[in-house]
Amino acid sequence: MKAKVQILLFFCLNILNGQVDYTSQIQIIFTSNCTGCHGNSGGLTLTSYSSVMAGGNSGAVIVPNDHANSLLWQKVNSGAMPQNNPALPTSQIDLIALWIDEGALAIPAITTPTLFINEFMASNDTTIADTSGEFADWVEIYNPSDEAVDLAGMTFSDGVDASAIPAGLPNITTVPAGGFIFVWFDKDPEEGPLHIDAKLSDGGESVILFDIDGTTIIDSIGFGE
């Protein structure tokens, strides 16, 4: 049961933190609001990804990576579309713009960030205390890139137990560019988003950092008995 919950969490966090998904986020907007006029009657058809990208009688309506010059976005942003329905809410217009600016992809392209397990401490009794003043096992993550990386949705494991970093607290879970962050392996996830439901054994095991898909390994380290 625990494994099923973790797999479901991986997929949910992937949706929350990944790029815009055409099928579940964009096509549903077109289907609900636009296909009454732009169905299969000729001209621009908005019933599928391929038909959207094919454009209409006047040519392409999507310019990947450039929402401002995409005719479709211009029409929905101005309120000219949908013609026989209320104007789209700003949140949906912005989502369409984001999808276009991400490349107008049929399937999201997830780029694995560069992060390293820099240091760790198993059976910590006296070295570094967490925000509660407790001496818990810890792992230090280093971000060598020139962009900040939010750990939200990523999963830490000791090879047996695993926990995903919750979303919604970027001020706590973001590793600054060229910076470091501590993740606490103390089996006390209720203490905060950087507290993992696992502990490190000084007898030897592993530390694994998975990307938000729950399977791609960003970095890992094993330490001996």
N, C-alpha and C positions, 0 to 999 in steps of 0.2 A: 504493500500500500504506500509506503514511504517513497519508493522509487517512482510510482505512478504520479504522486503529488509533485515530485521534483521535476519530472518530465513535463507535466502540465505547466508548472511554473516557468520552465525554460521557454516554452512556446509563448506564454503570455508576456513575459518580459521582452522576448524578441519583438513582438508586435509593438510594445510600448517604446522600445528604444531603437528599433531598426528604422530603415528608410520607409517611405510611404509605399504601401502595397497597392498596386493598381486594382486587383480583383476585389479585395475586401474594403477598400477605402475610396477609390475613384469611380470604378464602374458602378458601384451602388448609387452614387450621386447621379450619374447619367441615367441609369435605369429608372430611378424614382422621379426624375424631373424633366428629362430631355427626350426620351425615346418616343414619346407621343408624336412629336414633330420630326424627330430624326431617327426613325426606325429603319424600315427596309423599303422605303418608297422612292429611292433614288436620291442623289446628292449626298450630303453629309449624313453618315450613319454613325450613331453612338452606341451601338449594341455590343461592341466587343473592342478589345485592344487593337486588333488589326484594322478594323474599320475606322477607328478614331485616328490612327496613325496614317491611314490612307488618305484622309482628308475628303474634301467635297469637290464640287464642280469648279470652284475657284482655286483649288490647290490645297496644299498642306495647311492644317489649322494648328499644328503643334510644332514649335521650334524647340527641340530638346535643349535644356540648360538655359533657356531664355523665355521666361513666362511673359515678359512685357511685350515681346514681339510675336507671341502666339495668338493667332486670331481667336481661337476658342476662349482663351482666358480673357481677352479684350471684350468679347461679347458677354461673358457671364459677369465680368467686373462692372461693365456699364449698365447691366440690367437688361440688355437686349435679348439675352437668353437666360432662362427658358421663356419662350414667347407666351405660352398659355398657362404658365404657372407663376407663383410669386418668385421674386428674385431670390437667388441663393443666399443663405446667411454668410456673413463675412468669414466665419470659420471654414466653410466649405470652399469658398473662393480662394482663401489662403492655402488650403490643403492642395487644391489643384495647382496653384502656383508653385508650391514646394515640390510636388511630384514632377512638374516640368523642369524645375531648376536642378533636380537630382538626376536629370537625364531622361525623364519620361520613360522609365523602364517598365517592362511587363512584369518582371520579377525583381524585387529589391536586391541590390548588390551590397553585400555586407563586407566592409573592409576591416580586417582584424587589426586592432591597434597594437602598437609596439609598447609593451610593458615588460619589466623584468622583476623576478623575485630577487631582490638585492641582498637581503639578510634575513635571518630568522632566529628565533630563540625558543627551544623546547624546554618545558619544565622551568619556566622563568619564576624565580623566587625573589630576586633582589634588583634586577637591572632597570627595566623601564616599566613604569606604572601606567595603566590606562586612565581614561578620564574620570573613572570612579575611584582612583587611587589603588586599584588592585593590580597585583603582579601576575599577569596572564601570559600565556604563550602568544607570541606575535610573529608576524611576517611583514617585512618592509618591502613595499612595491615602489619601483623607480620608473619614472616616465622620462625617457631620453628625448622625446620629440619636442617640437616647438609649438605644440598645441596641447591644451589641457584635455584630459581623458576622464570621463565619468565612469566609475566602476559599476554603476547601476546596471543590473541584469547579468553581470558576470558572476561566475560561480567559483568558489574556492572549495577545495577538497583536500583531505589528508589521505586520499586513496580508499577510504571506507565511507566516511560521512561527508556530506556536501551541503553547502548553503549558497543561495543566490543573494547578491547584494540588492536590497530593495530599491525601487525607483522613487523619485520625488524629493530627494534630499541632496541635490547636487552640491550645496555648500559644504556638505560633510563628506560626500563620496567621490569628489573630483580630485584627481591627482594633477597638480599644476604642471605646466610645461617645464621640463628639466627638474621636476621636484619629486618628493617622496610622500608616502602615506603609510601609516601603520594599520594593519588588519589584525584583529585579536582573535586567536583560536582559543576561546574560553568556554564554549558551550553555553553562552549567555546571550543569545541573539536579542533578547528583550532589552539589553542595555544600549542598543543602538545599531545602526545599519552596518557598521564595520566590525561587528562582533559575530563570529562564525560559530555554527552549531557543531563544533568539532574541537578536539584538542590534539596537540602534538606529543608524541611519545619520545622521550630521550633515548629509548631503545632503538630508534630508527624507523622511519617510514617515509612518506612523500608529502610534498606540497604541490598542488596542481591548480593553476588558474585557467579556467575555461572562458571562452568568449560567450556572448549572449545567446548563441545557438545551443549552448550546453554541451557541445561535442568538440569544437575546435580548441585545441590547447594553445594558449598564448605563451605560457612558460610553465616549467615544472622543475622540481629539484628533489632528489632523493638523498637521504642521509643515512649512514650505516649504523649498524648495531654496535 
